[in-house]
Structure formats: C-alpha cells, structure tokens
Amino acid sequence: RMCLSQVVWSLLLAVLLGGALTQVGCLDFNFSTFKNEDMGELTLRNSAIRDKKAIQVTPDLAQDSMKNHAGRVFYKKPFRLWSKRKNITASFITTIGLRITPSPSPGGEGMAFILAADDTLPENSEGQWLGIVNASNNGSPQAKIVAVEFDTRKSYQEDMDDNHVGLDVNSIYSIKQVSLTDYGINLTRNDKVTIMVRIQYDGKEMNVSANTGETEYVPVMSLNLVLSSHLPEKVFVGISASTGNETQLHCVRSWEFHGSKIADEEMLWVWITVPAVLIVFSMIVFYLYWQRRHRVQPEDAYPRIEDQIQGSSMAPQKLKLKELRKATRNFNPKNKLGKGGFGTVYKGFLANKEVAVKRVSKDSSQGKQEFIAEVTTIGSLHHKNLVRLIGWCYERRELLLVYEFMPNCSLDKFIYGNEELGMEEPTLGRERRHTIIYGVAQALDYLHNGCEKRVLHRDIKASNIMLDSEFNAKLGDFGLARTLQQSENTHHTTKVIAGTPGYMAPETFLTGRATVETDVYAFGVLVLEVVSGRKPGNQNEQSDNNNNIVHWLWDLHRQERILDAIDSRLTEEFDEEGMLSMLVLALACCHPNPHQRPSMRTVLQVLTGEVPPPLVPTERPAFVWPAMPPSFKEDAENFSSGSQLSPFTELTGR
Ligand SMILES: *[C@@H]1O[C@H](CO)[C@@H](O)[C@H](O)[C@H]1NC(C)=O
C-alpha cells in the first residue's frame, strides 16, 4: 500500500513537472481585458492598470504632468525566440488592442510592440524615442531591440507622417514605414474605438496587419527579417509608449500572444532523465516493498543463519503461530489427539495435509536459538522409522512442533488388552509385532550409530511409537527430551529425570543421565511389552515380580518357562526359536549392568537371525554401582555368562 501511494506520488510529480516544463517551453497568453490580478504576469515600467480593464502605458495624469514620459509593459516570462544550437527560430502571432486618445489634440508621441533583450525601460527614452531607445544607444547593435512602432507624430524629418507603422531595429529610424492613412485607419481618435493591430512572424518574414474593429485585418506591412541576427535567444515581449511636449493617453485594451515552442536541450535532458529516475525510483520502492513482505520476524537475532537452515527442502519449516492456530482451529479440544511427554497434541490441517501439532507447555525457559538449533538438528534426521518433523514455531513463548500425521496413533493403544472393552482379539498379529520391534530397533540404531551426530532418544515407550496407516512403527519425540527438560533439571538437581518410570534403567536413578545404554534398556522393556501385551509396571528393584515386567520375565527365564510370557491372545502358530531369541534379547537389553547390554547394532543382528541372542544369566544379577566394565571389549557385545559379573562389589543401588 505504501508502495502504491509512492508510485502514484511519483507519477503525479512527473505530470506536474512535465506540465511546468511545457509551460516554460512556449509562451502563450491572452488578456482580453486587464484586471489587477494580471499584474502578477506582467512587468509594468512606469505604466499601470487603469479602471480594471486597460493598461495605461504612459501615466494618465493632469495635463501638464503627462508631458515627457516613457513607459513599458512586459510579459513577465521570457520568450524563446531562437536556438543557435538547433538553428531554428520560433514563430509567433500577437494581437494588440490599442486606443490612443490625444489630450489635447494634436497628441504625441506613439506606441510600439517590442522584442527586447531585457525587461527594463531605458532612461530618457521619452519624446521622440517612443520608449524604444534613447539618444545614447540609438543605432547601436547593443540596443538589442526590434520594434513595430505605431507613430502618431512626425517628430523628425525621417518620419513620414503622424499616422504610420514602422519597423525599427536597434534604432528609432525605421527600416520600413507605411502610412495607415492610405488604409483608412487613424491611430489617434476621440471616439473610443480600439484599433486592432496584428503582428505575425514565421521565422523569416514579419507581417503587420490592422483593422479598426469593424472590418477584416488589412495587411499593411510585410518584410523579410532575420530576428536572430539582432536579438538574443531569449527575449521579453512588451509594449512601449512615450509622450513629449504633446501628450496623449496610450492605452492597451487587450493583448494576445502565441509563440511556437523550441524544446531546449536542457529540457530534452530532463525529459530523458526524469522518466529514467522515476523508473529506477519505482523499482527501488517495489524492491523495498517486496523485501518488507518477505522479511523474517524482527524478533530473530540471526535471520540469515535461520534462512540457511531453512534453505534445505527437507529441513523443518518455520511456521507462524497464526497458521497453526488456523490449522488446529485455535487448538480446539475436539482436535486433541492426546497428551504426551511435553505437551498436548492436536490434529491439524496444514496446506490440505493432515498434521499432528504438539503444543509444548509454556513453562519451558529454553533459549530460543538453542531450541532452534536442536529442532533443526533433529529435523535433518530422516529415517523411515522416525516420525518426520515438518515444522516448528516459536512465537510469544509458545512452542509448537508439527509432525507428520499418524492415522493409527500410538502403539500403546494396541498392545495392552483392554479389560473394559473386553477386547479379546489382539489387533496386532505376531508377525506385525515383530516388524514393529524391528522398525524401532532400526530407528534407534540410526539415532545411535547412523547419523552424523549421535542422538539419544531418552524416552522410548509404547506411547512414543507411532503407527502409520500400514501399522509400520515410527519413533516419535526423539531427542527433544533433553532440550525440553534441561531447564527443569537445573531447579531440581538430579531427582527429576528424563524418561518414563517403567522404562528407566536402574542406574538412571543414581546418575540422572541418559546414555546409549539407557535407551537400550528402555528398548528391552518395550520388546517385553509388545511380546507379552503387559504394561511395564513399576520399575523398582524392590517391587514384586508381578509388578515389574523385567523381574517377571527374568523369573520365567529362571524357571525355563520364558515362552509363557507371550501374549495369550496370540493364538496363531509361531516360530518358537524366533520368539525365544527375541525374549532373551530383551532380557539382555534390560541387564542391570549397562556395560552388559548389547548395542543396537547387535540387537538388529539378533532380530534378523544373523547372530544368536546373547546369553543371559538365569538368575537376575543384582544391580551394582558403579558398574564394572567388561574385561574384554568384545564381551560387551557378546557376553556369555554370569561369571563376569562376579567382581561386582561395593555400592549396591538402593
Ligand atoms: C505575410 O503575408 C504574405 C502575403 O500576404 C503571406 O504570403 C505570408 O505567409 C505572410 N507571412 C506571415 C508570417 O504571416
């Protein structure tokens, strides 16, 4: 809008400027009568506007006072008569209504139409000089004046009579004179008749015609004249008059002038430059306007860096709070998908695509740039078993994360038997459960070993495993646990720990730190859940076996009844060896000593059947801290018996 108004302004300016230039270019005026307001357009030299309709070129005074006066009236703006550079001369036509009244009779001296180099009145130009020249410059080229005189008195010998027209160049002695008496025209009259005189010039020839008001113009004089040889390029047009010892009133009743235009070089320059400047100006304005519209939020300290991150097409998009409000219908409770880890998840429509919008609780005092860094790191991870982060938003302390929409919600909705609904039939078959576990293992291996920077998930649990339309597992909420909970940790030291009870490795309660091993532990618990259809229960060393899924399974393992753990709802045939291997693997992942847990690489190998599951002791080893590192490096991957656990001593957890 600002841009538009500026463009309009510029155009207006151009039109005005153009108009003004055109005015300078040619001279055009028409006074059908003279009013006081017209004084502004005229330069009066010893002359005046009288009775609000005429100019008295010489003063209208008491009889004796009227003697020996000269006067001139000019049009204020000069006229461009010719151009040396362009070698052209303008043409003009002017019509003047004259009324010369003798007072008393006979009167003197006369009037003239003049083209002069300046708009002054020469001194001592009264009497016979007609206000055209004076005794000192008469006949000199320095006079720079051309006049068409209407002489009413024979002042000297050269004057043909007291009623003639003459053409004067720098001199009162006319080049050519014609008596008007022959045409029946009398310049001086007492009957208040205005004599109309017309002077035409076409650049070469000057014509003078006159009429008495009632008749057609009668041509009275015509002669060739090169005005440019006598006058400067710019001249002032005017009318002069004088009285001598005989006096009369020299009155101009009307004056019309039309001059042709000679475009100046400067003007040509202006006509080229002004539009060019305007175009450049408009472009700048347009560019600024465009930039304004596409500018990033002013609150961002490092918009460039952010833009670069945003540059890659796969990177999560920075979104506007307004867009997300619209997408979720202002976080309508009806759109709520669930309440998870760090906030509430809403379903939304963004660009006609279903998305899940996670609204993180406002309490987080996380620094914005740090958060953006985290989000973009995570956003750059791509794996078929990771929920894709599409976008994010941080506005007015509101933190929002936009994920791809998972139509089948999370895994926890499907694996636990629902007593209330009396759900007997499991939704997920054995094959499908294996695929889910394998998918999660792949995602976790990618986070731990596959991407540039190791990422810990920190909160693996059934409710964070999302299922797509084909029930493929996708790990969600990865990596954000640290970012979002760090600030809280600073207030509560180590007691508040990232993670969900039931999935937390025993050492977490002591160290408060997430490691690759704590992720593996949580994965083990997840496998047990998926296979057994049981909730993880309370993770406590002292809790009874029925309440802790790991303790319960290890108990079954001791009794060599580990296959009893399999969900009773799974009635279909299954490959016993594969199931056994998976359950033992899960136990190995849940080993109390973090060093004895297999890596995700090994987990994948076991799941594909490439390697046998690690052997686990029949009796669950006690949790010992600090944990003893394994004696040999390879034992970390393939430990075989409880014998290596024997050196554990000292501090026992809890
Ligand atoms: C002057 O008059 C002659 C003859 O009447 C005519 O041919 C010519 O065009 C006129 N010139 C001007 C400048 O009016």
The ligand as an ORCA input file, in Angstrom:
! r2SCAN-3c Opt
* xyz 0 1
  C       2.824     37.626    -44.876
  O       1.970     37.981    -45.908
  C       2.189     37.271    -47.113
  C       1.272     37.865    -48.150
  O       0.049     38.231    -47.600
  C       1.922     35.792    -46.859
  O       2.152     35.081    -48.036
  C       2.822     35.313    -45.773
  O       2.528     33.983    -45.461
  C       2.660     36.170    -44.529
  N       3.628     35.803    -43.543
  C       3.321     35.653    -42.246
  C       4.458     35.352    -41.328
  O       2.194     35.771    -41.849
*
